Amino acid sequence: MDAVLDPAKAAALATPKVPGGTNPAYAVESDSSRSVTVTINQFADASALKDALAAKGITPDVTYTGVGKQCAAGRFTEAPAAGA
């Protein structure tokens, strides 16, 4: 499950692993080009994800929709698929 960000601030997605075989709810990574990669493994801890993105200079709007729901038209910009 990948987050959608402004393509100018987002890059290809990667999934980091935590020792013990469990994944965190999310991961935020950046590289020397200032590209930011977000991986969402669980729809949890939106507030902490917002804080992690803000620490990278991104003003995020992290909202997880309920089961069977979707974002309203115009509420998001779809990022290109990883490797595209």
N, C-alpha and C positions, 0 to 999 in steps of 0.2 A: 504494500500500500504506500504509494509515494505522495508526498505533499506537492501542491502546486504553488509555485512562487513566480515572481517576476522573472522572466527569462534572463534579464540583464544581471540578476543576482543569483541565479540558480545554475547548477551544472548537472552532469550525469549523476545518477544515484548509486550509492554503494551501501551495503549492509554490514556494519561492524558487528562483531560477535563479542559477547561478554564471557569471561572465563566461567566455566560451569555449564555452558551450552544454552543459557537463556539470553534473550535479546531484551534491551531496554525498550521502553515505550517509544522512544525516538532517538535519533542521533543527529547532531549538527556538526559538520566538518567544513573547514575552509582550506584553501591552498594559497600559494604565493601570489596567484593572480587575483585573489580576493573573491573567487567563485565560491559559492556556498552550496553545500550538498545537504539535503534533509532526507532522512529515511524515517518513515513512520511504520513501526511494527505493531503497535496497538493504539487504538483511539483512546488515549488516556493522557492525563497530565498536560492539558493544553496550556495552562498558565505557565508552567516551567518551560515549555517549548517556546512560547512567546518571549519569555525572558532570555532564553538562549539566543534567539534570533535578534532581539534588541541589542544584545551584547556584541553582535556582529555588525551593527549599524543598519539593520533592517527593521522597518516598522511593520510588524506582521498583524494579520487578522486570522487567528487560528480558531476555527469553529468546526466542530465535528457534528455532522448531522445525525439524526436518529436513524434507526433501522428502517429501511424502505423510503427514506427521504433523499433528496438531492438538492444541490445548490440552485438557487434561482438564477435564471438567465442573466448574464451581465455581472454576476457576483465574483467571477474568477477569470483568470487568464490561463488557458491550458499551456503547460510547459511541453517542450518537445520530449519525446520518449528517450530514455537513456540510450546512448549509442547512435542517435539519429543525427 
